[in-house]
Amino acid sequence: MEPDTLTGRTVGHSLILGRLGEGGMGVVYQARDTRLDRLAALKVMRPDWAGDPDRRRRFVREAQAASALNHPNILTIYEIDADAGVDYIAMEFVAGGTLADIMKSGPLAAERALRLTVQVADALEPMPPISSIGTSGRRTS
């Protein structure tokens, strides 16, 4: 399945509602978790990466690294799976813009930039080194 053809379809147990954005590894959609009746974000791996084991490992490692953290400023990962050839990461949906959206209006005022930097640093401080994240996505040492 092509990522742009997913709106209105069900992937895993998530109904894709619409596209939120795109990055280097895939496309992010707003979805409704049909089992828990809640909004979620679904990151779908680029279809041209599906056959590349190294890129798939990188996609999985991203989910493992994020799931190893528990912090209010970091999205909660619900699951990583594949359905009908679509690899995806299901995660918490947070309404609002991205940092890129915020910066489109121009440079940030120093105070706001400092507040955002502190929030990012606070969220990343407890993160274990990537090399210590095992297959469970939790710290192994």
C-alpha positions as CSV (number, residue, x, y, z in Angstrom):
1,M,0.0,0.0,0.0
2,E,1.2,3.5,-0.8
3,P,1.1,5.8,2.3
4,D,-1.1,8.4,0.5
5,T,-3.7,5.7,-0.2
6,L,-4.2,4.9,3.4
7,T,-6.7,7.5,4.5
8,G,-10.0,5.8,5.2
9,R,-8.4,2.4,5.5
10,T,-7.7,0.3,8.6
11,V,-4.1,-0.6,9.4
12,G,-3.8,-3.0,12.4
13,H,-6.7,-1.9,14.5
14,S,-6.4,1.8,13.6
15,L,-8.7,3.6,11.2
16,I,-6.6,6.2,9.2
17,L,-8.3,9.6,9.4
18,G,-5.8,11.8,7.6
19,R,-2.3,12.7,6.9
20,L,-0.4,14.8,9.5
21,G,3.0,15.1,8.0
22,E,6.0,13.4,6.4
23,G,9.6,12.8,7.4
24,G,12.6,10.9,6.1
25,M,11.4,7.5,7.4
26,G,7.7,7.7,6.6
27,V,4.4,9.4,6.8
28,V,2.5,10.2,10.0
29,Y,-1.3,9.9,10.0
30,Q,-4.0,10.7,12.6
31,A,-5.9,7.5,13.3
32,R,-8.6,6.2,15.6
33,D,-7.7,3.1,17.6
34,T,-10.8,1.0,17.0
35,R,-10.2,-1.2,20.0
36,L,-9.7,1.5,22.6
37,D,-11.7,4.2,20.8
38,R,-9.0,6.9,21.1
39,L,-7.0,9.0,18.7
40,A,-3.5,7.9,17.9
41,A,-0.8,8.9,15.5
42,L,0.4,6.2,13.1
43,K,3.9,6.5,11.6
44,V,4.0,4.4,8.4
45,M,7.4,3.4,7.1
46,R,8.1,4.4,3.5
47,P,7.0,1.6,1.2
48,D,10.3,1.8,-0.7
49,W,12.1,0.9,2.5
50,A,10.0,-2.3,3.2
51,G,12.4,-4.6,1.5
52,D,15.6,-3.1,3.1
53,P,16.5,-4.9,6.3
54,D,18.8,-2.1,7.5
55,R,16.2,0.6,7.1
56,R,13.5,-1.6,8.7
57,R,15.9,-2.2,11.7
58,R,16.3,1.6,11.9
59,F,12.5,2.1,12.0
60,V,12.2,-0.5,14.7
61,R,15.1,1.0,16.7
62,E,13.3,4.4,16.6
63,A,10.3,2.8,18.2
64,Q,12.4,1.0,20.8
65,A,14.3,4.1,21.8
66,A,11.1,6.1,22.2
67,S,9.3,3.3,24.1
68,A,12.2,3.1,26.6
69,L,11.3,6.6,27.8
70,N,8.5,7.7,30.1
71,H,8.2,11.5,30.2
72,P,5.4,14.0,29.6
73,N,7.3,15.7,26.8
74,I,7.8,12.4,24.8
75,L,5.1,10.6,22.9
76,T,4.0,7.2,24.3
77,I,4.6,4.4,21.9
78,Y,1.6,2.0,21.8
79,E,2.9,-0.7,19.4
80,I,5.0,-1.4,16.4
81,D,3.7,-3.9,13.9
82,A,3.0,-4.6,10.2
83,D,-0.3,-5.2,8.5
84,A,-0.7,-6.2,4.8
85,G,2.9,-5.1,4.1
86,V,2.6,-1.8,5.9
87,D,5.1,-1.4,8.7
88,Y,3.9,1.1,11.3
89,I,4.5,2.6,14.8
90,A,1.3,3.5,16.7
91,M,1.8,6.2,19.2
92,E,0.1,8.8,21.3
93,F,-1.6,11.6,19.3
94,V,-0.9,15.1,20.6
95,A,-2.9,17.9,19.0
96,G,-1.0,21.0,18.0
97,G,1.9,22.0,15.8
98,T,5.4,20.8,15.5
99,L,8.6,22.8,16.3
100,A,8.9,23.3,12.5
101,D,5.4,24.8,12.4
102,I,6.3,27.1,15.3
103,M,9.5,28.3,13.6
104,K,7.8,29.0,10.2
105,S,6.7,32.4,11.6
106,G,10.4,33.4,12.1
107,P,13.1,33.1,14.7
108,L,11.9,32.4,18.3
109,A,12.3,35.0,21.0
110,A,15.2,34.1,23.3
111,E,12.9,33.3,26.2
112,R,10.7,31.0,24.2
113,A,13.7,29.3,22.6
114,L,15.2,28.7,26.1
115,R,11.9,27.3,27.4
116,L,11.6,24.9,24.5
117,T,15.3,23.9,24.8
118,V,14.9,23.1,28.5
119,Q,11.8,21.0,27.8
120,V,13.7,19.0,25.1
121,A,16.7,18.5,27.4
122,D,14.5,17.5,30.3
123,A,12.8,14.9,28.1
124,L,16.0,13.4,26.8
125,E,18.0,13.4,30.1
126,P,16.7,10.0,31.2
127,M,17.2,8.4,27.8
128,P,19.6,5.4,27.9
129,P,22.3,5.2,25.2
130,I,21.0,3.6,22.1
131,S,23.5,0.8,22.5
132,S,21.9,-0.3,25.8
133,I,18.4,-0.7,24.3
134,G,17.6,-4.3,23.8
135,T,14.9,-6.0,21.8
136,S,12.3,-5.2,24.5
137,G,12.9,-1.5,24.0
138,R,14.0,-1.1,27.7
139,R,17.4,-0.6,29.2
140,T,19.4,-3.8,29.2
141,S,22.1,-2.9,31.6
